[in-house]
Amino acid sequence: MSTQKILRGLNQNVSFVSNSPLYDYFEALYTYGDAGPPAYVIFNNVNYTNPENLGNMSDISAELAQFNDTIIAPIYSWVGPF
């Protein structure tokens, strides 16, 4: 398995047209929400047929769920049902 650091960029609203549905959504989230933007964990070059890799990915999801102060539940992962 491999990991890659994804650098934080500009605010999401910079890339949307003003008064578009996504712009309004992120503007409301920024103004009223405490959750912040969604976060994604992306795995590169993973052999999904290897059960050990799927187990590791499931473990990572479970460990992320333990960060109650910084990550708000629920955490969705396709690995468990797969």
C-alpha positions as CSV (number, residue, x, y, z in Angstrom):
1,M,0.0,0.0,0.0
2,S,1.2,3.5,-0.6
3,T,0.2,6.9,0.8
4,Q,0.5,10.4,-0.7
5,K,0.3,13.7,1.0
6,I,-2.4,15.9,-0.5
7,L,-1.7,19.6,0.1
8,R,-4.6,21.9,1.2
9,G,-5.6,24.3,-1.5
10,L,-7.9,27.3,-1.8
11,N,-11.4,27.6,-0.3
12,Q,-13.9,25.5,-2.3
13,N,-15.9,28.5,-3.1
14,V,-13.1,29.9,-5.3
15,S,-13.8,27.2,-7.9
16,F,-17.6,27.6,-8.0
17,V,-19.8,30.1,-9.8
18,S,-21.4,32.5,-7.4
19,N,-25.0,31.6,-6.4
20,S,-24.6,28.1,-7.8
21,P,-26.1,25.3,-5.7
22,L,-22.6,24.1,-4.6
23,Y,-21.4,27.6,-3.9
24,D,-24.4,28.2,-1.7
25,Y,-23.9,24.9,0.1
26,F,-20.2,25.5,0.9
27,E,-20.9,29.1,1.8
28,A,-23.6,27.9,4.3
29,L,-21.2,25.2,5.6
30,Y,-18.5,27.8,6.1
31,T,-20.8,30.3,7.7
32,Y,-22.8,28.0,10.0
33,G,-21.1,24.6,10.2
34,D,-18.5,23.5,12.6
35,A,-17.7,20.3,10.7
36,G,-15.6,21.9,8.0
37,P,-15.1,20.4,4.5
38,P,-15.3,16.7,3.9
39,A,-12.1,14.7,3.9
40,Y,-11.2,11.8,1.7
41,V,-8.5,9.1,2.2
42,I,-7.3,8.0,-1.2
43,F,-5.2,4.9,-1.8
44,N,-2.9,4.5,-4.8
45,N,-1.6,1.4,-6.4
46,V,-3.5,-1.0,-4.2
47,N,-4.2,-4.6,-5.1
48,Y,-7.9,-4.9,-4.1
49,T,-7.9,-8.7,-4.6
50,N,-5.4,-9.1,-1.7
51,P,-7.4,-9.7,1.5
52,E,-4.6,-8.3,3.6
53,N,-4.8,-4.9,1.9
54,L,-8.6,-4.8,2.4
55,G,-8.1,-5.6,6.0
56,N,-5.5,-2.8,6.4
57,M,-7.9,-0.3,4.7
58,S,-10.7,-1.4,7.0
59,D,-8.4,-1.0,10.0
60,I,-7.5,2.5,8.9
61,S,-11.2,3.4,8.7
62,A,-11.8,2.1,12.1
63,E,-8.8,4.0,13.6
64,L,-10.0,7.2,12.0
65,A,-13.4,6.7,13.7
66,Q,-11.5,6.9,17.0
67,F,-10.5,10.6,16.5
68,N,-13.8,11.9,18.1
69,D,-12.3,15.4,18.7
70,T,-11.4,16.0,15.0
71,I,-13.5,13.6,12.9
72,I,-17.2,13.7,13.1
73,A,-19.0,10.4,12.6
74,P,-20.2,8.7,10.5
75,I,-17.2,7.5,8.4
76,Y,-18.2,5.8,5.2
77,S,-16.1,3.2,3.6
78,W,-16.8,0.8,0.7
79,V,-14.2,-1.6,2.0
80,G,-16.3,-3.2,4.8
81,P,-19.3,-4.2,2.6
82,F,-16.9,-5.3,-0.2
